Amino acid sequence: MNDSDVPASGSGSPAPVHFKLVIDCANPQAQADFWAAALHYEVEDNNALIERLLELGALPREAVVEFHARLAFRDLVAVRHPDDPVAPDSGTGLGRRLLFQRVPEPKTGKNRLHLDLHPGEGLREGEVERLKGLGASVLREVKEPSGQWVVMADPEGNEFCVQ
């Protein structure tokens, strides 16, 4: 790698790499609804982009569904932090995001990557109850010298922890 391969950030150091966490699932819309509610995030609105792609013939109609009275991609739905910027032409979040993508195979083992939710001091029990009300389930409660947390599963069985 040479200096021309490193994006400038104005301070001489490389610019941070933008990313999103992609989660394979059977039902992206249901997962997006669960995680938007769980994290107090917003489901991305890609309606304008989808309408433009359909009009251009760049996207087949069968790749689209109606979701929350808007057009959405059938196999991809993202949720984003409500305070982060959004690309006005596409509705895509430009910050903290989770993207749910439909895959044909079911989940078969333990996640290699998971989210840890930190609701705040003294709020874990109430947050666990709220998440159960959204469709999550408790897998186990962990009490170790290093701390306590609850291991949960979202509606499709993906593990996450509540600290």
Secondary structure, 3 states (H helix, E strand, C coil): CCHHHCCECCCCCECCCCCCEEEEECCHHHHHHHHHHHHCCEECCCHHHHHHHHHHCCCCHHHEEEECCEEEECCEEEEECCCCCECCCCCCECCCEEEEEECCCCCCCCCCCCEEECCCCCCHHHHHHHHHHHCCEEEEEEEECCEEEEEEECCCCCEEEEC
